[in-house]
Amino acid sequence: MIDPYSETWRRVCKHANDELDQARTALEQPGLPAAETEFQRGRIAALRTLLALTEDKVKVASDAIEY
């Protein structure tokens, strides 16, 4: 389990957010080749996944309704 209040996690988050900013800036460049666009989008997705590691996952349960 990750302690979201630890100094280590705060540093990881700062670094990931800095990298996200760089990736977004790169993605906004005009004339960016398709391969580079895909790379930056993948990078952004990976960083978001990393940052979401401490989020609580809420499971929604539902009962089947029979008619």
Residue frames as qw, qx, qy, qz and C-alpha x, y, z in Angstrom:
[[0.000, 0.889, 0.459, 0.000, 0.00, 0.00, 0.00],
 [0.406, 0.401, -0.008, 0.821, 1.22, 3.47, -0.83],
 [0.260, -0.652, -0.433, 0.565, 1.22, 6.15, 1.85],
 [0.329, 0.751, 0.346, 0.455, -0.07, 9.19, -0.04],
 [0.256, -0.963, -0.005, -0.079, 1.26, 11.49, 2.70],
 [0.799, -0.332, 0.167, 0.473, 4.85, 10.28, 2.63],
 [0.058, -0.786, 0.303, 0.536, 7.65, 12.52, 1.43],
 [0.335, -0.143, 0.810, 0.460, 8.61, 9.91, -1.15],
 [0.318, 0.575, 0.742, 0.133, 5.12, 9.82, -2.68],
 [0.091, 0.908, 0.161, -0.375, 4.96, 13.63, -2.73],
 [0.162, -0.603, 0.541, 0.563, 8.21, 13.70, -4.69],
 [0.337, 0.160, 0.862, 0.343, 6.95, 11.03, -7.08],
 [0.245, 0.777, 0.572, -0.101, 3.78, 13.06, -7.64],
 [0.005, -0.856, 0.124, 0.502, 5.71, 16.26, -8.26],
 [0.233, -0.356, 0.731, 0.534, 7.97, 14.53, -10.77],
 [0.311, 0.380, 0.847, 0.204, 5.02, 12.85, -12.51],
 [0.188, 0.867, 0.388, -0.251, 3.11, 16.14, -12.72],
 [0.083, -0.731, 0.373, 0.566, 6.18, 17.89, -14.14],
 [0.262, -0.089, 0.852, 0.445, 6.49, 15.12, -16.74],
 [0.294, 0.634, 0.714, -0.036, 2.77, 15.45, -17.52],
 [0.105, 0.879, 0.053, -0.462, 3.24, 19.15, -18.19],
 [0.139, -0.520, 0.640, 0.548, 6.16, 18.41, -20.52],
 [0.298, 0.191, 0.897, 0.263, 4.20, 15.72, -22.36],
 [0.260, 0.781, 0.529, -0.206, 1.19, 18.00, -22.81],
 [0.028, 0.814, -0.221, -0.537, 3.42, 20.79, -24.12],
 [0.206, -0.279, 0.806, 0.480, 5.05, 18.39, -26.56],
 [0.319, 0.429, 0.843, 0.063, 1.65, 17.12, -27.68],
 [0.209, 0.851, 0.322, -0.357, 0.50, 20.67, -28.49],
 [0.215, -0.504, 0.467, 0.694, 3.36, 21.32, -30.91],
 [0.682, 0.583, 0.029, -0.440, 2.10, 21.88, -34.47],
 [0.612, 0.586, -0.504, -0.167, 3.22, 19.38, -37.07],
 [0.448, -0.440, 0.755, -0.191, 3.99, 16.65, -34.57],
 [0.392, 0.198, -0.827, -0.351, 4.42, 13.32, -36.39],
 [0.799, -0.273, -0.266, -0.465, 1.77, 10.69, -35.71],
 [0.780, -0.031, -0.558, 0.282, 4.26, 8.36, -34.01],
 [0.228, 0.180, -0.454, 0.842, 5.35, 11.11, -31.60],
 [0.510, -0.314, -0.025, -0.801, 1.70, 11.98, -30.89],
 [0.865, -0.208, -0.417, -0.185, 1.00, 8.35, -30.00],
 [0.606, 0.081, -0.554, 0.564, 4.11, 8.22, -27.81],
 [0.039, -0.250, 0.321, -0.912, 3.13, 11.36, -25.88],
 [0.688, -0.293, -0.166, -0.642, -0.45, 10.13, -25.42],
 [0.851, -0.118, -0.505, 0.087, 0.87, 6.84, -24.05],
 [0.394, 0.175, -0.486, 0.760, 3.24, 8.70, -21.76],
 [0.340, -0.314, 0.133, -0.877, 0.36, 10.83, -20.43],
 [0.829, -0.247, -0.323, -0.383, -1.78, 7.72, -19.85],
 [0.750, -0.012, -0.551, 0.367, 1.05, 5.99, -17.97],
 [0.163, 0.223, -0.408, 0.870, 1.68, 9.02, -15.76],
 [0.552, -0.320, -0.032, -0.769, -2.02, 9.35, -14.97],
 [0.866, -0.174, -0.458, -0.101, -2.11, 5.67, -14.03],
 [0.542, 0.101, -0.538, 0.637, 0.86, 6.19, -11.72],
 [0.110, -0.259, 0.267, -0.922, -0.78, 9.17, -10.05],
 [0.700, -0.268, -0.206, -0.629, -4.02, 7.22, -9.57],
 [0.567, 0.070, -0.798, 0.190, -2.37, 4.46, -7.54],
 [0.088, -0.050, -0.681, 0.725, -3.48, 5.99, -4.24],
 [0.489, -0.101, -0.111, -0.859, -7.07, 6.65, -5.29],
 [0.470, 0.052, 0.797, -0.375, -9.73, 4.50, -3.70],
 [0.226, -0.025, -0.775, -0.590, -11.42, 2.29, -6.20],
 [0.530, 0.092, 0.447, -0.715, -15.16, 2.27, -5.71],
 [0.030, -0.078, -0.945, -0.317, -16.91, -0.88, -6.82],
 [0.544, 0.043, 0.063, -0.836, -20.52, -0.53, -7.75],
 [0.094, 0.078, 0.992, -0.001, -22.57, -3.61, -7.10],
 [0.545, 0.075, -0.058, -0.833, -25.99, -4.07, -8.50],
 [0.509, 0.105, 0.832, -0.193, -28.53, -6.84, -8.28],
 [0.019, -0.094, -0.761, -0.642, -29.98, -8.20, -11.45],
 [0.479, 0.221, 0.304, -0.793, -33.54, -7.09, -12.01],
 [0.130, 0.156, 0.938, 0.281, -35.81, -9.76, -13.31],
 [0.421, 0.127, -0.052, -0.897, -38.94, -8.78, -15.16]]
